[in-house]
Amino acid sequence: MKDENSNLINLLGLAGELQLPAVWLKEQALKGFIPCLFIGKKIRFNVDAVKTVLADLAAKGANYED
């Protein structure tokens, strides 16, 4: 069984991986638009899960500017 926690990265790592602003990603996570895990005050992301959600939003033509 694969350890899913091994795929968790921090906000700056996600921003670099996706080439998106860290501030925007954090806002989307706090609003519940992209999946994340809060560990105390730290926030972690599964890159594959976030990519899936963003791809679904793009396919639907969703536009999240805020």
PDB file of N, CA, C and O in Angstrom:
ATOM      1  N   MET A   1       0.840  -1.186   0.000  1.00  0.00           N
ATOM      2  CA  MET A   1       0.000   0.000   0.000  1.00  0.00           C
ATOM      3  C   MET A   1       0.881   1.244   0.000  1.00  0.00           C
ATOM      4  O   MET A   1       1.820   1.352   0.790  1.00  0.00           O
ATOM      5  N   LYS A   2       0.578   2.162  -0.874  1.00  0.00           N
ATOM      6  CA  LYS A   2       1.368   3.383  -1.005  1.00  0.00           C
ATOM      7  C   LYS A   2       1.032   4.359   0.114  1.00  0.00           C
ATOM      8  O   LYS A   2      -0.138   4.534   0.457  1.00  0.00           O
ATOM      9  N   ASP A   3       2.044   4.990   0.678  1.00  0.00           N
ATOM     10  CA  ASP A   3       1.857   5.981   1.726  1.00  0.00           C
ATOM     11  C   ASP A   3       1.494   7.310   1.080  1.00  0.00           C
ATOM     12  O   ASP A   3       2.346   7.959   0.473  1.00  0.00           O
ATOM     13  N   GLU A   4       0.236   7.721   1.207  1.00  0.00           N
ATOM     14  CA  GLU A   4      -0.240   8.954   0.581  1.00  0.00           C
ATOM     15  C   GLU A   4       0.430  10.191   1.168  1.00  0.00           C
ATOM     16  O   GLU A   4       0.553  11.199   0.472  1.00  0.00           O
ATOM     17  N   ASN A   5       0.865  10.148   2.422  1.00  0.00           N
ATOM     18  CA  ASN A   5       1.509  11.301   3.040  1.00  0.00           C
ATOM     19  C   ASN A   5       2.839  11.629   2.393  1.00  0.00           C
ATOM     20  O   ASN A   5       3.330  12.749   2.534  1.00  0.00           O
ATOM     21  N   SER A   6       3.436  10.676   1.686  1.00  0.00           N
ATOM     22  CA  SER A   6       4.722  10.943   1.051  1.00  0.00           C
ATOM     23  C   SER A   6       4.568  11.933  -0.105  1.00  0.00           C
ATOM     24  O   SER A   6       5.559  12.475  -0.594  1.00  0.00           O
ATOM     25  N   ASN A   7       3.330  12.169  -0.542  1.00  0.00           N
ATOM     26  CA  ASN A   7       3.080  13.095  -1.636  1.00  0.00           C
ATOM     27  C   ASN A   7       2.721  14.493  -1.162  1.00  0.00           C
ATOM     28  O   ASN A   7       2.406  15.351  -1.987  1.00  0.00           O
ATOM     29  N   LEU A   8       2.757  14.748   0.129  1.00  0.00           N
ATOM     30  CA  LEU A   8       2.374  16.054   0.647  1.00  0.00           C
ATOM     31  C   LEU A   8       3.528  17.040   0.527  1.00  0.00           C
ATOM     32  O   LEU A   8       4.674  16.733   0.856  1.00  0.00           O
ATOM     33  N   ILE A   9       3.187  18.249   0.038  1.00  0.00           N
ATOM     34  CA  ILE A   9       4.193  19.304  -0.059  1.00  0.00           C
ATOM     35  C   ILE A   9       3.627  20.584   0.541  1.00  0.00           C
ATOM     36  O   ILE A   9       2.421  20.706   0.754  1.00  0.00           O
ATOM     37  N   ASN A  10       4.508  21.528   0.806  1.00  0.00           N
ATOM     38  CA  ASN A  10       4.064  22.787   1.390  1.00  0.00           C
ATOM     39  C   ASN A  10       3.570  23.752   0.307  1.00  0.00           C
ATOM     40  O   ASN A  10       3.618  23.447  -0.885  1.00  0.00           O
ATOM     41  N   LEU A  11       3.103  24.900   0.739  1.00  0.00           N
ATOM     42  CA  LEU A  11       2.499  25.880  -0.165  1.00  0.00           C
ATOM     43  C   LEU A  11       3.477  26.364  -1.232  1.00  0.00           C
ATOM     44  O   LEU A  11       3.120  26.447  -2.407  1.00  0.00           O
ATOM     45  N   LEU A  12       4.689  26.680  -0.835  1.00  0.00           N
ATOM     46  CA  LEU A  12       5.662  27.169  -1.813  1.00  0.00           C
ATOM     47  C   LEU A  12       6.057  26.092  -2.811  1.00  0.00           C
ATOM     48  O   LEU A  12       6.313  26.380  -3.980  1.00  0.00           O
ATOM     49  N   GLY A  13       6.106  24.856  -2.345  1.00  0.00           N
ATOM     50  CA  GLY A  13       6.384  23.747  -3.246  1.00  0.00           C
ATOM     51  C   GLY A  13       5.270  23.566  -4.264  1.00  0.00           C
ATOM     52  O   GLY A  13       5.528  23.313  -5.441  1.00  0.00           O
ATOM     53  N   LEU A  14       4.029  23.698  -3.804  1.00  0.00           N
ATOM     54  CA  LEU A  14       2.884  23.588  -4.709  1.00  0.00           C
ATOM     55  C   LEU A  14       2.888  24.730  -5.723  1.00  0.00           C
ATOM     56  O   LEU A  14       2.649  24.513  -6.911  1.00  0.00           O
ATOM     57  N   ALA A  15       3.158  25.926  -5.257  1.00  0.00           N
ATOM     58  CA  ALA A  15       3.197  27.088  -6.151  1.00  0.00           C
ATOM     59  C   ALA A  15       4.248  26.893  -7.241  1.00  0.00           C
ATOM     60  O   ALA A  15       4.002  27.201  -8.407  1.00  0.00           O
ATOM     61  N   GLY A  16       5.403  26.388  -6.865  1.00  0.00           N
ATOM     62  CA  GLY A  16       6.456  26.127  -7.843  1.00  0.00           C
ATOM     63  C   GLY A  16       6.076  25.027  -8.815  1.00  0.00           C
ATOM     64  O   GLY A  16       6.328  25.130 -10.015  1.00  0.00           O
ATOM     65  N   GLU A  17       5.472  23.982  -8.294  1.00  0.00           N
ATOM     66  CA  GLU A  17       5.065  22.845  -9.120  1.00  0.00           C
ATOM     67  C   GLU A  17       4.008  23.243 -10.155  1.00  0.00           C
ATOM     68  O   GLU A  17       4.057  22.809 -11.306  1.00  0.00           O
ATOM     69  N   LEU A  18       3.056  24.071  -9.728  1.00  0.00           N
ATOM     70  CA  LEU A  18       1.949  24.449 -10.600  1.00  0.00           C
ATOM     71  C   LEU A  18       2.174  25.764 -11.330  1.00  0.00           C
ATOM     72  O   LEU A  18       1.402  26.130 -12.216  1.00  0.00           O
ATOM     73  N   GLN A  19       3.232  26.471 -10.956  1.00  0.00           N
ATOM     74  CA  GLN A  19       3.536  27.793 -11.513  1.00  0.00           C
ATOM     75  C   GLN A  19       2.359  28.745 -11.333  1.00  0.00           C
ATOM     76  O   GLN A  19       1.939  29.434 -12.262  1.00  0.00           O
ATOM     77  N   LEU A  20       1.840  28.760 -10.102  1.00  0.00           N
ATOM     78  CA  LEU A  20       0.752  29.646  -9.719  1.00  0.00           C
ATOM     79  C   LEU A  20       1.177  30.410  -8.474  1.00  0.00           C
ATOM     80  O   LEU A  20       2.013  29.930  -7.708  1.00  0.00           O
ATOM     81  N   PRO A  21       0.606  31.600  -8.262  1.00  0.00           N
ATOM     82  CA  PRO A  21       0.977  32.375  -7.074  1.00  0.00           C
ATOM     83  C   PRO A  21       0.585  31.679  -5.776  1.00  0.00           C
ATOM     84  O   PRO A  21      -0.532  31.180  -5.642  1.00  0.00           O
ATOM     85  N   ALA A  22       1.504  31.649  -4.831  1.00  0.00           N
ATOM     86  CA  ALA A  22       1.252  31.016  -3.541  1.00  0.00           C
ATOM     87  C   ALA A  22       0.077  31.672  -2.826  1.00  0.00           C
ATOM     88  O   ALA A  22      -0.721  30.983  -2.190  1.00  0.00           O
ATOM     89  N   VAL A  23      -0.037  32.981  -2.921  1.00  0.00           N
ATOM     90  CA  VAL A  23      -1.128  33.697  -2.257  1.00  0.00           C
ATOM     91  C   VAL A  23      -2.478  33.225  -2.791  1.00  0.00           C
ATOM     92  O   VAL A  23      -3.406  32.998  -2.015  1.00  0.00           O
ATOM     93  N   TRP A  24      -2.591  33.078  -4.096  1.00  0.00           N
ATOM     94  CA  TRP A  24      -3.847  32.630  -4.708  1.00  0.00           C
ATOM     95  C   TRP A  24      -4.172  31.200  -4.272  1.00  0.00           C
ATOM     96  O   TRP A  24      -5.315  30.893  -3.935  1.00  0.00           O
ATOM     97  N   LEU A  25      -3.171  30.339  -4.283  1.00  0.00           N
ATOM     98  CA  LEU A  25      -3.389  28.952  -3.866  1.00  0.00           C
ATOM     99  C   LEU A  25      -3.847  28.873  -2.413  1.00  0.00           C
ATOM    100  O   LEU A  25      -4.751  28.105  -2.087  1.00  0.00           O
ATOM    101  N   LYS A  26      -3.230  29.660  -1.545  1.00  0.00           N
ATOM    102  CA  LYS A  26      -3.624  29.655  -0.134  1.00  0.00           C
ATOM    103  C   LYS A  26      -5.056  30.132   0.020  1.00  0.00           C
ATOM    104  O   LYS A  26      -5.823  29.550   0.788  1.00  0.00           O
ATOM    105  N   GLU A  27      -5.428  31.180  -0.695  1.00  0.00           N
ATOM    106  CA  GLU A  27      -6.800  31.680  -0.640  1.00  0.00           C
ATOM    107  C   GLU A  27      -7.793  30.604  -1.079  1.00  0.00           C
ATOM    108  O   GLU A  27      -8.832  30.418  -0.447  1.00  0.00           O
ATOM    109  N   GLN A  28      -7.473  29.907  -2.150  1.00  0.00           N
ATOM    110  CA  GLN A  28      -8.364  28.862  -2.660  1.00  0.00           C
ATOM    111  C   GLN A  28      -8.485  27.711  -1.665  1.00  0.00           C
ATOM    112  O   GLN A  28      -9.560  27.133  -1.502  1.00  0.00           O
ATOM    113  N   ALA A  29      -7.390  27.388  -1.010  1.00  0.00           N
ATOM    114  CA  ALA A  29      -7.411  26.318  -0.004  1.00  0.00           C
ATOM    115  C   ALA A  29      -8.249  26.730   1.203  1.00  0.00           C
ATOM    116  O   ALA A  29      -9.049  25.939   1.701  1.00  0.00           O
ATOM    117  N   LEU A  30      -8.073  27.949   1.669  1.00  0.00           N
ATOM    118  CA  LEU A  30      -8.826  28.420   2.829  1.00  0.00           C
ATOM    119  C   LEU A  30     -10.323  28.509   2.533  1.00  0.00           C
ATOM    120  O   LEU A  30     -11.146  28.339   3.432  1.00  0.00           O
ATOM    121  N   LYS A  31     -10.671  28.773   1.284  1.00  0.00           N
ATOM    122  CA  LYS A  31     -12.084  28.828   0.879  1.00  0.00           C
ATOM    123  C   LYS A  31     -12.657  27.436   0.602  1.00  0.00           C
ATOM    124  O   LYS A  31     -13.862  27.284   0.403  1.00  0.00           O
ATOM    125  N   GLY A  32     -11.791  26.428   0.592  1.00  0.00           N
ATOM    126  CA  GLY A  32     -12.242  25.068   0.366  1.00  0.00           C
ATOM    127  C   GLY A  32     -12.358  24.673  -1.093  1.00  0.00           C
ATOM    128  O   GLY A  32     -12.955  23.643  -1.405  1.00  0.00           O
ATOM    129  N   PHE A  33     -11.798  25.470  -1.994  1.00  0.00           N
ATOM    130  CA  PHE A  33     -11.870  25.170  -3.419  1.00  0.00           C
ATOM    131  C   PHE A  33     -10.843  24.131  -3.859  1.00  0.00           C
ATOM    132  O   PHE A  33     -11.078  23.392  -4.815  1.00  0.00           O
ATOM    133  N   ILE A  34      -9.707  24.072  -3.167  1.00  0.00           N
ATOM    134  CA  ILE A  34      -8.711  23.048  -3.479  1.00  0.00           C
ATOM    135  C   ILE A  34      -8.410  22.271  -2.196  1.00  0.00           C
ATOM    136  O   ILE A  34      -8.422  22.838  -1.103  1.00  0.00           O
ATOM    137  N   PRO A  35      -8.141  20.975  -2.334  1.00  0.00           N
ATOM    138  CA  PRO A  35      -7.925  20.143  -1.145  1.00  0.00           C
ATOM    139  C   PRO A  35      -6.592  20.438  -0.465  1.00  0.00           C
ATOM    140  O   PRO A  35      -5.575  20.674  -1.118  1.00  0.00           O
ATOM    141  N   CYS A  36      -6.629  20.416   0.853  1.00  0.00           N
ATOM    142  CA  CYS A  36      -5.415  20.627   1.633  1.00  0.00           C
ATOM    143  C   CYS A  36      -5.560  19.947   2.978  1.00  0.00           C
ATOM    144  O   CYS A  36      -6.637  19.475   3.345  1.00  0.00           O
ATOM    145  N   LEU A  37      -4.471  19.904   3.697  1.00  0.00           N
ATOM    146  CA  LEU A  37      -4.442  19.331   5.030  1.00  0.00           C
ATOM    147  C   LEU A  37      -3.769  20.336   5.950  1.00  0.00           C
ATOM    148  O   LEU A  37      -2.657  20.789   5.682  1.00  0.00           O
ATOM    149  N   PHE A  38      -4.452  20.682   7.038  1.00  0.00           N
ATOM    150  CA  PHE A  38      -3.856  21.575   8.025  1.00  0.00           C
ATOM    151  C   PHE A  38      -3.239  20.739   9.128  1.00  0.00           C
ATOM    152  O   PHE A  38      -3.895  19.883   9.720  1.00  0.00           O
ATOM    153  N   ILE A  39      -1.970  20.997   9.395  1.00  0.00           N
ATOM    154  CA  ILE A  39      -1.251  20.327  10.472  1.00  0.00           C
ATOM    155  C   ILE A  39      -0.785  21.441  11.403  1.00  0.00           C
ATOM    156  O   ILE A  39       0.261  22.054  11.188  1.00  0.00           O
ATOM    157  N   GLY A  40      -1.575  21.690  12.438  1.00  0.00           N
ATOM    158  CA  GLY A  40      -1.319  22.859  13.277  1.00  0.00           C
ATOM    159  C   GLY A  40      -1.537  24.107  12.439  1.00  0.00           C
ATOM    160  O   GLY A  40      -2.612  24.296  11.870  1.00  0.00           O
ATOM    161  N   LYS A  41      -0.535  24.947  12.362  1.00  0.00           N
ATOM    162  CA  LYS A  41      -0.618  26.158  11.539  1.00  0.00           C
ATOM    163  C   LYS A  41      -0.065  25.939  10.139  1.00  0.00           C
ATOM    164  O   LYS A  41      -0.116  26.833   9.293  1.00  0.00           O
ATOM    165  N   LYS A  42       0.461  24.750   9.902  1.00  0.00           N
ATOM    166  CA  LYS A  42       1.039  24.441   8.595  1.00  0.00           C
ATOM    167  C   LYS A  42      -0.028  23.897   7.663  1.00  0.00           C
ATOM    168  O   LYS A  42      -0.985  23.255   8.096  1.00  0.00           O
ATOM    169  N   ILE A  43       0.152  24.162   6.381  1.00  0.00           N
ATOM    170  CA  ILE A  43      -0.767  23.672   5.368  1.00  0.00           C
ATOM    171  C   ILE A  43       0.019  22.802   4.392  1.00  0.00           C
ATOM    172  O   ILE A  43       1.110  23.172   3.958  1.00  0.00           O
ATOM    173  N   ARG A  44      -0.536  21.658   4.056  1.00  0.00           N
ATOM    174  CA  ARG A  44       0.119  20.735   3.133  1.00  0.00           C
ATOM    175  C   ARG A  44      -0.857  20.345   2.038  1.00  0.00           C
ATOM    176  O   ARG A  44      -2.072  20.348   2.234  1.00  0.00           O
ATOM    177  N   PHE A  45      -0.301  20.010   0.882  1.00  0.00           N
ATOM    178  CA  PHE A  45      -1.098  19.685  -0.292  1.00  0.00           C
ATOM    179  C   PHE A  45      -0.619  18.393  -0.925  1.00  0.00           C
ATOM    180  O   PHE A  45       0.572  18.082  -0.908  1.00  0.00           O
ATOM    181  N   ASN A  46      -1.555  17.647  -1.481  1.00  0.00           N
ATOM    182  CA  ASN A  46      -1.236  16.512  -2.332  1.00  0.00           C
ATOM    183  C   ASN A  46      -1.308  17.052  -3.760  1.00  0.00           C
ATOM    184  O   ASN A  46      -2.385  17.416  -4.232  1.00  0.00           O
ATOM    185  N   VAL A  47      -0.184  17.104  -4.436  1.00  0.00           N
ATOM    186  CA  VAL A  47      -0.105  17.715  -5.767  1.00  0.00           C
ATOM    187  C   VAL A  47      -1.094  17.076  -6.739  1.00  0.00           C
ATOM    188  O   VAL A  47      -1.782  17.780  -7.478  1.00  0.00           O
ATOM    189  N   ASP A  48      -1.166  15.762  -6.742  1.00  0.00           N
ATOM    190  CA  ASP A  48      -2.067  15.079  -7.673  1.00  0.00           C
ATOM    191  C   ASP A  48      -3.523  15.451  -7.423  1.00  0.00           C
ATOM    192  O   ASP A  48      -4.286  15.653  -8.368  1.00  0.00           O
ATOM    193  N   ALA A  49      -3.910  15.541  -6.157  1.00  0.00           N
ATOM    194  CA  ALA A  49      -5.293  15.903  -5.826  1.00  0.00           C
ATOM    195  C   ALA A  49      -5.611  17.321  -6.272  1.00  0.00           C
ATOM    196  O   ALA A  49      -6.689  17.580  -6.806  1.00  0.00           O
ATOM    197  N   VAL A  50      -4.682  18.233  -6.055  1.00  0.00           N
ATOM    198  CA  VAL A  50      -4.897  19.626  -6.456  1.00  0.00           C
ATOM    199  C   VAL A  50      -4.956  19.734  -7.979  1.00  0.00           C
ATOM    200  O   VAL A  50      -5.800  20.450  -8.519  1.00  0.00           O
ATOM    201  N   LYS A  51      -4.065  19.028  -8.671  1.00  0.00           N
ATOM    202  CA  LYS A  51      -4.085  19.057 -10.141  1.00  0.00           C
ATOM    203  C   LYS A  51      -5.408  18.532 -10.677  1.00  0.00           C
ATOM    204  O   LYS A  51      -5.948  19.074 -11.641  1.00  0.00           O
ATOM    205  N   THR A  52      -5.929  17.486 -10.061  1.00  0.00           N
ATOM    206  CA  THR A  52      -7.210  16.920 -10.496  1.00  0.00           C
ATOM    207  C   THR A  52      -8.331  17.936 -10.336  1.00  0.00           C
ATOM    208  O   THR A  52      -9.138  18.122 -11.247  1.00  0.00           O
ATOM    209  N   VAL A  53      -8.385  18.588  -9.193  1.00  0.00           N
ATOM    210  CA  VAL A  53      -9.433  19.585  -8.941  1.00  0.00           C
ATOM    211  C   VAL A  53      -9.309  20.756  -9.918  1.00  0.00           C
ATOM    212  O   VAL A  53     -10.309  21.194 -10.488  1.00  0.00           O
ATOM    213  N   LEU A  54      -8.108  21.257 -10.112  1.00  0.00           N
ATOM    214  CA  LEU A  54      -7.921  22.385 -11.029  1.00  0.00           C
ATOM    215  C   LEU A  54      -8.254  21.994 -12.463  1.00  0.00           C
ATOM    216  O   LEU A  54      -8.807  22.802 -13.209  1.00  0.00           O
ATOM    217  N   ALA A  55      -7.928  20.779 -12.856  1.00  0.00           N
ATOM    218  CA  ALA A  55      -8.268  20.311 -14.206  1.00  0.00           C
ATOM    219  C   ALA A  55      -9.780  20.220 -14.377  1.00  0.00           C
ATOM    220  O   ALA A  55     -10.310  20.579 -15.428  1.00  0.00           O
ATOM    221  N   ASP A  56     -10.478  19.741 -13.342  1.00  0.00           N
ATOM    222  CA  ASP A  56     -11.937  19.666 -13.395  1.00  0.00           C
ATOM    223  C   ASP A  56     -12.550  21.060 -13.506  1.00  0.00           C
ATOM    224  O   ASP A  56     -13.489  21.275 -14.273  1.00  0.00           O
ATOM    225  N   LEU A  57     -12.016  21.995 -12.742  1.00  0.00           N
ATOM    226  CA  LEU A  57     -12.515  23.374 -12.803  1.00  0.00           C
ATOM    227  C   LEU A  57     -12.273  23.979 -14.185  1.00  0.00           C
ATOM    228  O   LEU A  57     -13.139  24.660 -14.733  1.00  0.00           O
ATOM    229  N   ALA A  58     -11.103  23.727 -14.734  1.00  0.00           N
ATOM    230  CA  ALA A  58     -10.784  24.246 -16.060  1.00  0.00           C
ATOM    231  C   ALA A  58     -11.701  23.647 -17.119  1.00  0.00           C
ATOM    232  O   ALA A  58     -12.126  24.342 -18.042  1.00  0.00           O
ATOM    233  N   ALA A  59     -12.003  22.364 -16.988  1.00  0.00           N
ATOM    234  CA  ALA A  59     -12.880  21.698 -17.962  1.00  0.00           C
ATOM    235  C   ALA A  59     -14.301  22.251 -17.911  1.00  0.00           C
ATOM    236  O   ALA A  59     -15.009  22.279 -18.918  1.00  0.00           O
ATOM    237  N   LYS A  60     -14.707  22.693 -16.713  1.00  0.00           N
ATOM    238  CA  LYS A  60     -16.039  23.271 -16.549  1.00  0.00           C
ATOM    239  C   LYS A  60     -16.067  24.759 -16.916  1.00  0.00           C
ATOM    240  O   LYS A  60     -17.131  25.373 -16.976  1.00  0.00           O
ATOM    241  N   GLY A  61     -14.891  25.321 -17.157  1.00  0.00           N
ATOM    242  CA  GLY A  61     -14.814  26.730 -17.494  1.00  0.00           C
ATOM    243  C   GLY A  61     -14.934  27.637 -16.279  1.00  0.00           C
ATOM    244  O   GLY A  61     -15.293  28.808 -16.407  1.00  0.00           O
ATOM    245  N   ALA A  62     -14.636  27.102 -15.105  1.00  0.00           N
ATOM    246  CA  ALA A  62     -14.707  27.896 -13.881  1.00  0.00           C
ATOM    247  C   ALA A  62     -13.625  28.965 -13.896  1.00  0.00           C
ATOM    248  O   ALA A  62     -12.521  28.745 -14.394  1.00  0.00           O
ATOM    249  N   ASN A  63     -13.956  30.120 -13.344  1.00  0.00           N
ATOM    250  CA  ASN A  63     -13.020  31.226 -13.307  1.00  0.00           C
ATOM    251  C   ASN A  63     -12.952  31.761 -11.882  1.00  0.00           C
ATOM    252  O   ASN A  63     -13.860  32.464 -11.438  1.00  0.00           O
ATOM    253  N   TYR A  64     -11.885  31.432 -11.168  1.00  0.00           N
ATOM    254  CA  TYR A  64     -11.695  31.905  -9.809  1.00  0.00           C
ATOM    255  C   TYR A  64     -10.631  32.972  -9.812  1.00  0.00           C
ATOM    256  O   TYR A  64      -9.438  32.668  -9.787  1.00  0.00           O
ATOM    257  N   GLU A  65     -11.052  34.222  -9.843  1.00  0.00           N
ATOM    258  CA  GLU A  65     -10.090  35.325  -9.816  1.00  0.00           C
ATOM    259  C   GLU A  65      -9.774  35.745  -8.402  1.00  0.00           C
ATOM    260  O   GLU A  65      -8.685  36.253  -8.132  1.00  0.00           O
ATOM    261  N   ASP A  66     -10.709  35.542  -7.495  1.00  0.00           N
ATOM    262  CA  ASP A  66     -10.543  36.020  -6.128  1.00  0.00           C
ATOM    263  C   ASP A  66      -9.727  35.055  -5.324  1.00  0.00           C
ATOM    264  O   ASP A  66      -9.480  35.290  -4.141  1.00  0.00           O
TER     265      ASP A  66
END
